[in-house]
Amino acid sequence: MELTKVSIDSEQLSQAVAHGMQEKKASDIVIMDLRNVKSAVTDFL
């Protein structure tokens, strides 16, 4: 089986994670955009 590398930006990844959480019955999901915070170690939380 050959693996292929897919390029996805952090915003798309956070949306995909939130969608997966919704499928598992999560509620009150909040995605915080930290891209403009200079000391942040991540783009989204």
C-alpha positions as a printed Julia matrix, in Angstrom:
45×3 Matrix{Float64}:
   0.0    0.0    0.0
   1.45   3.35  -1.03
   0.84   6.39   1.16
   0.36   9.79  -0.42
   0.96  13.06   1.35
  -2.0   15.44   1.34
  -1.51  19.13   1.97
  -4.15  20.66   4.26
  -4.01  23.99   6.02
  -4.69  24.39   9.73
  -8.14  25.91   9.23
  -9.32  22.97   7.11
  -7.85  20.56   9.65
  -9.66  22.23  12.56
 -12.95  22.06  10.64
 -12.41  18.36   9.89
 -11.67  17.64  13.55
 -14.8   19.52  14.65
 -16.87  17.57  12.12
 -15.5   14.29  13.47
 -16.35  15.4   16.99
 -19.93  16.16  15.93
 -20.25  12.68  14.45
 -19.27  11.27  17.85
 -22.05  13.33  19.5
 -19.89  16.16  20.89
 -21.77  19.34  21.77
 -20.83  22.99  22.24
 -17.7   22.7   20.09
 -15.64  25.9   20.02
 -12.78  26.53  17.61
 -10.57  29.4   18.74
  -8.57  31.17  16.01
  -5.16  32.03  17.48
  -3.4   32.97  14.25
  -3.09  36.64  15.29
  -1.75  35.86  18.77
   2.03  36.29  18.6
   2.89  33.96  21.47
   0.53  31.15  20.41
   2.11  27.78  19.66
  -0.81  26.73  17.44
  -3.14  28.31  14.88
  -6.39  26.88  16.2
  -7.44  25.45  19.53
